[in-house]
Amino acid sequence: MSLSLALALFGAAVLAALAGHSYWQTRRREARRVVVAPPAEPREPVLREPGFDTPAEPAPDESDQPVAEPPRTPRRNVPRIDALIDAVATLSVEVQISGDMALMHLPPTRRAGSKPFFIEGLNVQTREWEPPAAGQRYVEFQAGVQLANRGGALNEIEYSEFVQKVQAFAEGIGALPDFPDMLEVVARARELDTFASEHDAQLAVHLRSRSVAWSVGYIQQHAARHGFVPGMVPGRLVLPGAEEGAPPVLTLAFDSQAALSDDPNQAALRDVTLAFDVPQTDPLAEPFITWQASAQALSLGMDAAIVDDNGAPLSAESFGSIGAELKRLYDELAARDLAAGSAAARRLFS
């Protein structure tokens, strides 16, 4: 059964089926806010009609003409330096540097402590910043280290490690680096980390068996009917997003030890957690509605109660306040140019 069909069948039962209360719990890092709701219609991909070029007139002999380089396909899902969440250093060069030379001198790992950093070059032909690529030439470079993530704010030791690694790269290509002041960078990192901590949230509910325990196969079978597929982590199923490489819309988690047991179908499970990561997921995908509909469909199919972390049933009355709080959170993230589901938000809240 698809999520859209589940919405049609169970949407009317949402308000009647829930009882109790919900909560929105603020948390820092490991303990995110927890709150609790019929999926949006699947979004149709936007299709473009193929264009047709007019027939070209006979061309002169081009045997002596230089062959134009075919356009390169942009690399998708490559993190880009963003001054909003990165401390950026410039690396000036006096001559053009080949991408092959830059690749030769890149640091073997591009992390400073728990923070990723990135190195980009200004492409001579496209005049765009990009990760160095073989066969290309660059007239300037920049490096950016992420100011904060769910591991905390960038600290002095991590920033010093970033500086050392970028200096080694700069020496290798003959560039002159210019780094921002450490104290200013660390202050920015702490401020951004504070903002992120106050706006990090997750919606989660538990589906608790009303009668018999479930096997791993039973959970997987019911979840698969609603579009869930196995995740990378044992005991985790995901509802993939429409965008390639995007974080999942929803996650359905259960005891990982049961998933790793010699015979998972002999496991006796009575509880699974259905959640979505607010900053990681684009509101246009309507994850809040999808999450509620999935909870309803799975609870009916698996004979489960929908409860919070304390085991209390969740009420219809809570939905209004949850929706208002969620909208406020979305608005505050957008006002900081960190809209939920954006590339910057996904990096910051990771």
C-alpha positions in Angstrom: 0.0 0.0 0.0 1.5 3.4 -1.0 1.7 6.3 1.5 -0.7 8.3 -0.6 -3.3 5.5 -0.3 -2.6 5.3 3.4 -3.4 9.0 3.6 -6.7 8.5 1.9 -7.7 5.5 4.0 -6.5 6.6 7.3 -6.4 10.4 7.2 -9.9 10.5 8.6 -8.9 8.3 11.5 -5.9 10.4 12.5 -7.6 12.6 15.0 -9.8 9.8 16.4 -7.0 7.3 16.7 -4.6 9.3 18.9 -5.1 9.9 22.6 -2.9 11.4 25.3 -0.3 14.1 24.9 2.8 15.0 23.1 5.8 16.9 23.9 8.5 19.0 22.2 11.7 18.4 24.1 14.7 20.7 23.6 18.0 18.9 23.4 21.6 19.7 22.6 23.3 17.4 20.1 22.6 13.8 21.1 19.2 14.6 22.7 17.2 16.4 20.1 13.7 17.9 20.6 11.1 15.2 20.2 7.5 15.9 19.2 4.9 14.0 17.1 1.3 13.2 12.3 -1.0 11.6 6.2 1.7 11.6 3.4 1.8 14.1 0.7 1.0 13.0 -2.8 4.1 11.7 -4.4 5.8 14.5 -6.2 6.0 14.1 -9.9 9.4 14.8 -11.4 9.6 17.9 -13.5 10.2 16.8 -17.1 11.4 19.0 -19.8 10.6 18.4 -23.5 13.8 17.7 -25.4 14.9 20.6 -27.6 15.8 20.2 -31.2 18.5 22.3 -32.9 17.9 23.6 -36.4 19.9 21.8 -39.0 23.3 23.4 -39.4 24.5 24.7 -42.7 27.5 22.8 -44.3 30.6 23.8 -42.4 34.0 24.3 -43.8 36.8 21.8 -43.3 37.6 21.9 -39.5 40.6 19.6 -39.6 42.9 22.5 -38.7 40.5 24.0 -36.2 41.0 23.4 -32.4 38.6 20.8 -31.1 36.2 22.4 -28.5 36.2 20.7 -25.1 32.8 19.0 -24.5 30.8 20.6 -21.7 31.5 18.9 -18.4 28.6 17.5 -16.3 28.6 19.2 -13.0 29.4 16.9 -10.1 26.3 16.5 -8.0 26.1 16.5 -4.2 29.6 17.8 -3.8 29.8 20.0 -0.6 30.7 23.6 -1.5 32.5 26.2 0.6 29.8 28.5 2.1 30.9 31.6 4.0 27.8 31.3 6.1 29.0 28.2 7.9 32.7 28.0 6.9 35.8 30.0 7.9 37.4 30.8 4.5 41.1 31.3 3.7 42.2 32.6 0.3 45.2 31.2 -1.6 46.7 33.5 -4.2 48.9 32.2 -7.0 50.9 34.1 -9.6 50.5 31.6 -12.4 47.8 29.3 -13.5 47.9 25.9 -11.6 46.8 22.7 -13.2 44.2 20.5 -11.6 46.6 17.6 -11.7 49.2 19.5 -9.7 46.6 20.6 -7.2 45.4 17.1 -6.7 48.9 15.9 -6.1 49.3 18.2 -3.1 45.8 17.9 -1.6 45.9 16.7 2.1 45.3 13.0 2.3 42.4 13.6 4.7 40.3 16.8 4.7 39.2 16.9 8.3 40.4 19.0 11.2 39.4 17.2 14.3 35.7 16.5 13.8 35.2 19.3 11.3 35.4 18.8 7.5 37.3 21.3 5.4 37.2 21.9 1.6 39.6 23.2 -1.0 38.3 24.8 -4.2 39.9 26.4 -7.3 38.6 29.1 -9.6 38.4 27.4 -13.0 40.0 29.4 -15.8 37.3 28.5 -18.3 34.1 28.4 -16.3 35.1 31.2 -13.8 33.4 29.1 -11.2 34.7 27.6 -7.9 35.0 23.9 -7.8 37.0 21.1 -6.3 40.3 20.7 -8.2 39.8 18.3 -11.2 42.4 16.7 -13.5 42.7 18.4 -16.9 41.6 21.8 -15.6 43.5 25.0 -14.8 42.9 27.4 -11.9 43.9 31.0 -11.2 43.0 31.1 -7.5 42.2 28.8 -4.6 40.2 29.0 -1.4 39.9 26.7 1.6 37.0 26.6 4.1 36.7 24.7 7.4 33.2 24.1 8.9 32.5 26.3 11.9 30.2 23.9 13.7 28.3 20.6 13.4 26.5 18.3 15.8 29.9 17.5 17.3 30.1 21.1 18.6 31.9 24.3 17.6 35.2 24.5 15.9 37.9 25.0 18.5 41.4 26.4 18.5 43.1 23.0 18.1 40.9 22.1 15.1 41.5 25.5 13.5 45.3 25.2 14.0 45.1 21.7 12.3 43.2 23.2 9.4 45.8 26.0 9.0 48.7 23.5 9.0 47.1 21.3 6.4 46.2 24.2 4.1 49.7 25.8 4.5 51.2 22.5 3.3 49.0 22.5 0.3 49.8 26.1 -0.4 53.5 25.4 -0.3 53.1 22.5 -2.7 51.4 24.7 -5.4 53.3 27.9 -4.7 50.4 29.8 -3.3 50.3 32.6 -0.7 47.6 31.8 2.0 45.6 34.4 3.9 43.8 33.0 7.0 41.2 34.7 9.1 42.0 35.6 12.7 41.7 32.6 15.0 39.9 34.4 17.8 37.3 35.8 15.4 36.8 32.4 13.8 36.3 30.6 17.1 33.9 33.3 18.3 31.9 32.9 15.1 31.9 29.1 15.6 30.6 29.3 19.1 27.8 31.7 18.1 26.8 29.5 15.2 26.9 26.4 17.4 24.6 28.1 19.9 22.1 28.9 17.2 22.3 25.3 15.8 21.8 23.8 19.3 18.7 25.9 19.8 17.2 24.9 16.5 18.1 21.2 16.2 15.0 19.1 16.4 13.6 15.7 15.5 10.0 14.5 15.3 9.7 11.0 16.7 7.0 8.6 17.9 7.1 5.0 19.1 5.0 2.2 17.7 4.4 -0.2 20.5 2.8 -3.6 20.0 -0.7 -4.1 21.5 -0.5 -7.9 21.4 2.2 -10.3 20.1 5.8 -9.4 19.6 7.2 -8.8 16.1 10.1 -10.5 14.3 12.5 -8.4 12.2 11.0 -9.9 9.0 7.5 -8.8 10.1 8.6 -5.2 10.7 10.5 -5.2 7.3 7.5 -6.6 5.5 5.1 -4.0 6.8 7.6 -1.1 6.3 8.3 -2.2 2.7 4.6 -1.8 1.8 5.0 1.9 2.6 8.2 2.5 0.7 10.8 1.9 3.4 14.1 0.2 2.4 17.0 -1.1 4.5 19.4 1.6 5.7 23.2 1.5 6.1 22.9 0.8 9.8 21.5 -2.5 11.1 18.1 -2.0 12.6 17.3 1.0 10.5 14.9 1.3 7.6 14.6 4.5 5.6 12.1 6.2 3.4 14.3 7.7 0.7 13.9 11.3 -0.5 13.0 12.2 -4.1 16.4 13.9 -4.6 19.3 11.7 -5.3 21.8 11.7 -2.4 19.5 13.5 -0.1 18.9 12.4 3.5 16.0 10.1 4.0 12.6 11.6 4.6 11.8 9.2 7.5 13.6 6.6 9.5 12.2 3.5 11.2 14.5 2.1 13.8 14.5 -1.0 16.1 17.0 -2.9 18.2 20.2 -3.3 16.2 21.2 -6.4 18.2 18.0 -8.1 16.9 19.0 -7.2 13.3 22.5 -8.6 13.8 21.4 -11.9 15.5 22.0 -15.2 13.9 18.3 -15.6 13.2 16.7 -12.2 13.1 13.3 -13.7 12.6 13.5 -15.3 16.1 13.8 -11.9 17.7 10.9 -10.7 19.8 10.4 -6.9 19.2 7.6 -4.8 20.7 8.8 -1.3 19.9 10.0 0.7 16.8 10.7 4.4 16.5 9.5 6.4 13.5 11.3 9.8 13.1 12.3 12.6 10.8 15.2 15.0 11.1 13.7 18.5 10.9 16.8 20.6 9.7 17.8 17.9 7.3 14.5 17.6 5.4 13.0 20.0 2.9 9.6 21.2 4.1 8.4 21.1 0.5 8.5 17.3 0.7 5.9 17.6 3.5 7.7 15.2 5.9 5.5 16.2 8.8 2.4 14.9 7.0 4.2 11.9 5.6 5.5 11.0 9.0 2.0 11.1 10.6 0.4 9.1 7.8 3.2 6.5 8.0 2.7 6.2 11.8 -1.1 5.7 11.3 -0.7 3.1 8.5 2.0 1.2 10.3 0.2 1.2 13.6 -3.0 -0.2 12.0 -1.1 -2.8 10.0 1.0 -3.9 12.9 -1.6 -3.5 15.6 0.5 -1.0 17.5 -0.2 2.0 19.7 1.4 5.4 18.9 3.1 6.7 22.0 5.8 9.1 23.1 9.1 8.3 24.9 7.3 7.9 28.2 4.8 5.5 26.7 1.9 8.0 26.8 -0.5 7.9 23.9 -0.4 11.0 21.6 -3.4 13.2 21.3 -5.1 15.1 18.5 -5.0 18.2 20.5 -1.2 18.3 20.5 -1.0 18.5 16.7 -1.9 22.2 16.6 0.8 23.2 19.0 3.3 20.9 17.3 2.5 22.4 13.9 2.9 25.9 15.2 6.2 25.1 16.9 7.5 23.4 13.7 6.5 26.4 11.6 8.3 28.8 14.0 11.4 26.6 13.7 11.3 26.6 9.9 10.9 30.3 9.9 13.8 30.9 12.2 16.1 28.6 10.2 15.1 30.4 6.9 15.7 33.8 8.5 19.3 32.7 9.1 19.6 31.5 5.5 19.7 28.0 6.9 16.4 26.8 5.6 15.6 23.2 6.5 16.8 20.8 3.7 19.2 23.3 2.3 22.8 22.3 1.6 24.1 24.5 4.4 21.6 23.2 6.9 22.4 19.6 6.0 26.0 20.2 6.6 25.5 22.2 9.8 23.1 19.7 11.4 25.2 16.6 10.6 
